[in-house]
Amino acid sequence: MSNVVIYTTRWCPFCIRAKALLDRKGVQYDEIPVDGDPVARQQMAERAGATSVPQIWINEQHIGGCDQLIGLERSGGLEPLLA
């Protein structure tokens, strides 16, 4: 089983799309909500080098955001990371 972590906010449409993609693929993930949690948001920013959400890691590899996740899926690169 892969280790997937996704930092999100509740109303972010890109977070919702990224989680929906992972849900469709049956991927379990740890969601870390950062809305209203400045400490978690700061940890995400330091870890990702970015403040936008979502920020996604698969097996400790930083994927980036929703667009990067969807790009990996379209190019066939997501499955190998999840395997």
DSSP file (Angstrom, degrees, kcal/mol; ACC not computed):
  #  RESIDUE AA STRUCTURE BP1 BP2  ACC     N-H-->O    O-->H-N    N-H-->O    O-->H-N    TCO  KAPPA ALPHA  PHI   PSI    X-CA   Y-CA   Z-CA
    1    1 A M              0   0    0      0, 0.0    82,-0.1     0, 0.0     2,-0.1   0.000 360.0 360.0 360.0 137.3    0.0    0.0    0.0
    2    2 A S        -     0   0    0     80,-0.3     2,-0.7     1,-0.1    26,-0.1  -0.342 360.0-125.6 -77.7 160.7    1.3    3.4   -0.9
    3    3 A N        +     0   0    0     -2,-0.1    56,-3.6    26,-0.0    57,-0.5  -0.917  36.0 176.7-108.5 105.0    1.8    6.2    1.6
    4    4 A V  E     -A   58   0A   0     -2,-0.7    26,-2.9    24,-0.4     2,-0.4  -0.940   9.2-176.9-117.4 130.3   -0.1    9.3    0.3
    5    5 A V  E     -Ab  57  30A   0     52,-2.3    52,-2.7    -2,-0.5     2,-0.4  -0.988   1.8-175.5-125.0 134.2   -0.4   12.5    2.2
    6    6 A I  E     -Ab  56  31A   0     24,-2.6    26,-2.6    -2,-0.4     2,-0.4  -0.981  14.7-151.5-134.7 122.6   -2.4   15.5    1.0
    7    7 A Y  E     +Ab  55  32A   0     48,-2.7    48,-1.2    -2,-0.4     2,-0.3  -0.786  34.3 164.5 -88.5 132.2   -2.6   18.9    2.6
    8    8 A T  E     - b   0  33A   0     24,-1.8    26,-3.2    -2,-0.4    27,-0.5  -0.849  37.0-135.9-139.7 169.8   -6.0   20.5    1.9
    9    9 A T    >   -     0   0    0     -2,-0.3     3,-0.8    24,-0.2     6,-0.1  -0.938  34.5-115.2-124.6 157.2   -8.5   23.2    2.8
   10   10 A R  T 3  S+     0   0    0     -2,-0.3    -1,-0.1     1,-0.2     6,-0.0   0.871 108.3  31.9 -60.5 -43.8  -12.2   22.5    3.0
   11   11 A W  T 3  S+     0   0    0      4,-0.0    -1,-0.2    -3,-0.0     3,-0.0   0.327  81.9 124.3-103.8   8.1  -13.5   24.6    0.1
   12   12 A C    <>  -     0   0    0     -3,-0.8     4,-2.1     1,-0.2     5,-0.2  -0.562  49.3-154.6 -71.9 118.7  -10.6   24.4   -2.3
   13   13 A P  H  > S+     0   0    0      0, 0.0     4,-2.2     0, 0.0    -1,-0.2   0.833  95.3  53.6 -64.6 -30.3  -11.9   23.0   -5.6
   14   14 A F  H  > S+     0   0    0      2,-0.2     4,-2.4     1,-0.2     5,-0.2   0.869 107.6  50.6 -72.0 -35.1   -8.5   21.7   -6.5
   15   15 A C  H  > S+     0   0    0      2,-0.2     4,-2.6     1,-0.2     5,-0.2   0.920 110.5  50.0 -63.3 -44.3   -8.3   19.8   -3.3
   16   16 A I  H  X S+     0   0    0     -4,-2.1     4,-2.2     1,-0.2    -2,-0.2   0.911 112.0  47.6 -62.0 -43.7  -11.7   18.3   -4.0
   17   17 A R  H  X S+     0   0    0     -4,-2.2     4,-2.1     2,-0.2    -1,-0.2   0.911 112.2  49.0 -64.8 -42.8  -10.6   17.3   -7.5
   18   18 A A  H  X S+     0   0    0     -4,-2.4     4,-2.2     1,-0.2    -2,-0.2   0.925 113.3  46.3 -64.2 -44.4   -7.4   15.7   -6.3
   19   19 A K  H  X S+     0   0    0     -4,-2.6     4,-2.9     1,-0.2    -1,-0.2   0.881 110.1  54.5 -65.8 -37.2   -9.2   13.8   -3.5
   20   20 A A  H  X S+     0   0    0     -4,-2.2     4,-2.7    -5,-0.2    -1,-0.2   0.902 107.9  49.6 -63.3 -40.5  -11.8   12.6   -6.0
   21   21 A L  H  X S+     0   0    0     -4,-2.1     4,-1.6     2,-0.2    -2,-0.2   0.944 113.3  45.5 -62.4 -47.5   -9.2   11.2   -8.3
   22   22 A L  H  <>S+     0   0    0     -4,-2.2     5,-2.7     1,-0.2     4,-0.3   0.901 112.9  51.3 -63.3 -40.0   -7.5    9.4   -5.5
   23   23 A D  H ><5S+     0   0    0     -4,-2.9     3,-1.5     1,-0.2    -2,-0.2   0.923 107.0  52.9 -62.6 -44.7  -10.9    8.1   -4.2
   24   24 A R  H 3<5S+     0   0    0     -4,-2.7    -1,-0.2     1,-0.3    -2,-0.2   0.849 110.2  48.9 -59.1 -34.0  -11.8    6.8   -7.7
   25   25 A K  T 3<5S-     0   0    0     -4,-1.6    -1,-0.3    -5,-0.2    -2,-0.2   0.491 115.4-118.1 -85.0  -2.6   -8.6    4.9   -7.8
   26   26 A G  T < 5 +     0   0    0     -3,-1.5     2,-0.4    -4,-0.3    -3,-0.2   0.757  58.3 158.3  73.8  24.1   -9.3    3.5   -4.4
   27   27 A V      < -     0   0    0     -5,-2.7     2,-0.3    -6,-0.2    -1,-0.2  -0.691  34.9-142.1 -86.1 128.1   -6.2    5.1   -2.9
   28   28 A Q        +     0   0    0     -2,-0.4   -24,-0.4   -26,-0.1     2,-0.3  -0.698  28.6 176.2 -84.5 141.4   -6.1    5.6    0.9
   29   29 A Y        -     0   0    0     -2,-0.3     2,-0.6   -26,-0.1   -24,-0.2  -0.979  34.8-120.2-145.5 155.8   -4.5    8.9    1.9
   30   30 A D  E     -b    5   0A   0    -26,-2.9   -24,-2.6    -2,-0.3     2,-0.5  -0.889  31.2-155.0 -95.5 119.2   -3.8   10.9    5.0
   31   31 A E  E     -b    6   0A   0     -2,-0.6   -24,-0.2   -26,-0.2   -26,-0.0  -0.837   8.2-167.3 -98.8 129.9   -5.5   14.3    4.7
   32   32 A I  E     -b    7   0A   0    -26,-2.6   -24,-1.8    -2,-0.5     2,-0.3  -0.909  12.4-151.3-116.7 101.6   -4.1   17.2    6.7
   33   33 A P  E     -b    8   0A   0      0, 0.0   -24,-0.2     0, 0.0     7,-0.1  -0.547  14.8-177.9 -74.3 133.5   -6.5   20.1    6.7
   34   34 A V    >   +     0   0    0    -26,-3.2     3,-1.8    -2,-0.3     2,-0.4   0.450  42.1 116.1-111.3  -2.8   -4.7   23.5    7.0
   35   35 A D  T 3  S+     0   0    0    -27,-0.5   -27,-0.0     1,-0.3     5,-0.0  -0.540  94.2   3.9 -70.3 127.7   -7.7   25.9    7.0
   36   36 A G  T 3  S+     0   0    0     -2,-0.4    -1,-0.3     1,-0.1    -2,-0.1   0.563 112.0  98.6  76.3   8.8   -7.7   27.6   10.4
   37   37 A D    <>  +     0   0    0     -3,-1.8     4,-2.4     1,-0.1     5,-0.2  -0.754  43.9 176.5-129.0  84.7   -4.4   25.8   11.4
   38   38 A P  H  > S+     0   0    0      0, 0.0     4,-2.2     0, 0.0     5,-0.1   0.800  81.2  55.8 -62.4 -28.4   -1.5   28.2   10.9
   39   39 A V  H  > S+     0   0    0      2,-0.2     4,-2.4     1,-0.2     5,-0.2   0.946 110.1  44.2 -68.1 -47.0    1.0   25.7   12.3
   40   40 A A  H  > S+     0   0    0      1,-0.2     4,-2.5     2,-0.2    -1,-0.2   0.896 113.6  51.5 -63.5 -39.7    0.0   22.9    9.8
   41   41 A R  H  X S+     0   0    0     -4,-2.4     4,-2.6    -7,-0.3    -1,-0.2   0.905 110.3  48.7 -64.4 -40.3    0.0   25.5    7.0
   42   42 A Q  H  X S+     0   0    0     -4,-2.2     4,-2.5     2,-0.2     5,-0.2   0.905 110.8  50.4 -65.4 -41.8    3.5   26.6    7.9
   43   43 A Q  H  X S+     0   0    0     -4,-2.4     4,-2.4     2,-0.2    -2,-0.2   0.916 111.8  48.5 -61.4 -43.0    4.7   23.0    8.1
   44   44 A M  H  X S+     0   0    0     -4,-2.5     4,-3.3     2,-0.2     5,-0.4   0.933 111.3  49.8 -61.2 -46.4    3.2   22.3    4.7
   45   45 A A  H  X S+     0   0    0     -4,-2.6     4,-2.4     1,-0.2     5,-0.4   0.898 112.8  46.2 -62.0 -41.4    4.9   25.4    3.3
   46   46 A E  H  < S+     0   0    0     -4,-2.5    -1,-0.2     2,-0.2    -2,-0.2   0.901 117.2  44.0 -67.2 -40.0    8.3   24.5    4.6
   47   47 A R  H  < S+     0   0    0     -4,-2.4    -2,-0.2    -5,-0.2    -1,-0.2   0.895 125.9  30.6 -71.5 -40.6    7.9   20.9    3.4
   48   48 A A  H  < S-     0   0    0     -4,-3.3    -3,-0.2     2,-0.3    -2,-0.2   0.723  93.6-130.7 -92.2 -24.0    6.6   21.8   -0.1
   49   49 A G  S  < S+     0   0    0     -4,-2.4     2,-0.3    -5,-0.4    -3,-0.2   0.720  81.9  86.5  74.0  20.3    8.2   25.2   -0.7
   50   50 A A        -     0   0    0     -6,-0.4    -2,-0.3    -5,-0.4    -1,-0.3  -0.983  63.8-153.8-149.1 154.2    4.7   26.4   -1.6
   51   51 A T        +     0   0    0     -2,-0.3     2,-0.1    -3,-0.1    -6,-0.1   0.498  65.5 100.0-108.7  -6.4    1.7   27.8    0.2
   52   52 A S  S    S-     0   0    0      2,-0.1    -2,-0.1    -7,-0.1     0, 0.0  -0.429  71.3 -93.1 -79.5 155.7   -1.0   26.7   -2.2
   53   53 A V  S    S+     0   0    0     -2,-0.1   -39,-0.2     2,-0.0   -38,-0.2  -0.891  90.1  43.7-118.8 153.1   -3.2   23.7   -1.7
   54   54 A P        +     0   0    0      0, 0.0     2,-0.4     0, 0.0    12,-0.2   0.575  61.2 179.0 -78.7 161.2   -3.4   20.9   -2.3
   55   55 A Q  E     -A    7   0A   0    -48,-1.2   -48,-2.7    -2,-0.1     2,-0.4  -1.000  14.1-164.3-123.1 128.2    0.1   19.7   -1.7
   56   56 A I  E     -AC   6  64A   0      8,-2.6     7,-3.1    -2,-0.4     8,-1.3  -0.923  14.6-173.5-125.3 136.3    0.5   16.0   -2.3
   57   57 A W  E     -AC   5  62A   0    -52,-2.7   -52,-2.3    -2,-0.4     2,-0.5  -0.983   4.5-166.8-123.9 138.9    3.2   13.4   -1.4
   58   58 A I  E >  S-AC   4  61A   0      3,-2.5     3,-2.0    -2,-0.4   -54,-0.2  -0.985  81.2 -17.5-124.7 119.4    3.3    9.8   -2.5
   59   59 A N  T 3  S-     0   0    0    -56,-3.6    -1,-0.1    -2,-0.5   -55,-0.1   0.913 128.6 -53.6  50.2  47.9    5.8    7.6   -0.7
   60   60 A E  T 3  S+     0   0    0    -57,-0.5     2,-0.6     1,-0.2    -1,-0.3   0.472 112.1 123.7  68.3   3.9    7.6   10.7    0.6
   61   61 A Q  E <   -C   58   0A   0     -3,-2.0    -3,-2.5    20,-0.1     2,-0.5  -0.860  65.0-127.4 -95.9 123.5    8.0   12.1   -3.0
   62   62 A H  E     +C   57   0A   0     -2,-0.6    -5,-0.3    -5,-0.2   -14,-0.0  -0.570  28.6 178.5 -72.4 120.5    6.5   15.6   -3.4
   63   63 A I  E     -     0   0A   0     -7,-3.1     2,-0.4    -2,-0.5    -1,-0.2   0.826  31.5-136.7 -88.5 -37.6    4.1   15.4   -6.4
   64   64 A G  E     -C   56   0A   0     -8,-1.3    -8,-2.6     4,-0.1    -1,-0.3  -0.950  42.7 -30.7 115.0-137.0    2.9   19.0   -6.2
   65   65 A G  S  > S-     0   0    0     -2,-0.4     4,-2.1   -10,-0.2     5,-0.1  -0.161  76.6 -68.3-107.4-160.3   -0.7   20.1   -6.6
   66   66 A C  H  > S+     0   0    0      1,-0.2     4,-2.8   -12,-0.2     5,-0.3   0.905 126.7  53.3 -61.2 -46.0   -3.8   18.9   -8.3
   67   67 A D  H  > S+     0   0    0      1,-0.2     4,-2.3     2,-0.2    -1,-0.2   0.893 110.5  47.6 -60.1 -39.8   -2.6   19.7  -11.8
   68   68 A Q  H  > S+     0   0    0      2,-0.2     4,-2.3     1,-0.2    -1,-0.2   0.895 111.6  50.6 -68.6 -39.0    0.6   17.7  -11.3
   69   69 A L  H  X S+     0   0    0     -4,-2.1     4,-2.1     2,-0.2    -2,-0.2   0.934 112.8  45.5 -63.1 -46.1   -1.5   14.8   -9.9
   70   70 A I  H  X S+     0   0    0     -4,-2.8     4,-2.6     1,-0.2    -2,-0.2   0.890 111.1  53.9 -65.4 -39.1   -3.8   14.8  -12.9
   71   71 A G  H  X S+     0   0    0     -4,-2.3     4,-2.0    -5,-0.3     6,-0.3   0.902 107.9  50.0 -60.8 -41.7   -0.9   15.1  -15.3
   72   72 A L  H  X>S+     0   0    0     -4,-2.3     5,-2.0     2,-0.2     6,-1.3   0.911 111.0  49.6 -62.2 -41.8    0.7   12.1  -13.7
   73   73 A E  H ><5S+     0   0    0     -4,-2.1     3,-0.8     4,-0.2    -2,-0.2   0.930 112.0  47.4 -62.5 -46.0   -2.6   10.2  -14.1
   74   74 A R  H 3<5S+     0   0    0     -4,-2.6    -1,-0.2     1,-0.2    -2,-0.2   0.831 113.3  47.8 -66.4 -32.7   -2.9   11.2  -17.8
   75   75 A S  H 3<5S-     0   0    0     -4,-2.0    -1,-0.2    -5,-0.2    -2,-0.2   0.520 114.3-113.6 -87.9  -4.0    0.7   10.3  -18.6
   76   76 A G  T <<5S+     0   0    0     -3,-0.8    -3,-0.2    -4,-0.7    -4,-0.1   0.583  86.6 115.4  84.3   8.8    0.5    6.9  -16.9
   77   77 A G     >< +     0   0    0     -5,-2.0     4,-0.9    -6,-0.3    -4,-0.2   0.584  58.3  69.2 -88.8 -10.1    3.0    7.9  -14.3
   78   78 A L  H  > S+     0   0    0     -6,-1.3     4,-1.9     2,-0.2     3,-0.4   0.925  90.9  57.6 -75.5 -44.2    0.7    7.7  -11.3
   79   79 A E  H  > S+     0   0    0      1,-0.2     4,-1.6    -7,-0.2    -1,-0.2   0.905 104.1  51.6 -55.1 -47.1    0.2    4.0  -11.1
   80   80 A P  H  4 S+     0   0    0      0, 0.0    -1,-0.2     0, 0.0    -2,-0.2   0.874 110.0  50.5 -60.2 -34.6    3.9    3.2  -10.8
   81   81 A L  H  < S+     0   0    0     -4,-0.9    -2,-0.2    -3,-0.4    -3,-0.1   0.858 112.8  46.0 -69.1 -33.7    4.2    5.6   -7.9
   82   82 A L  H  <        0   0    0     -4,-1.9   -80,-0.3     1,-0.2    -1,-0.2   0.681 360.0 360.0 -81.3 -18.3    1.2    4.0   -6.2
   83   83 A A     <        0   0    0     -4,-1.6    -1,-0.2    -5,-0.2    -2,-0.1   0.495 360.0 360.0 -70.1 360.0    2.5    0.5   -6.7
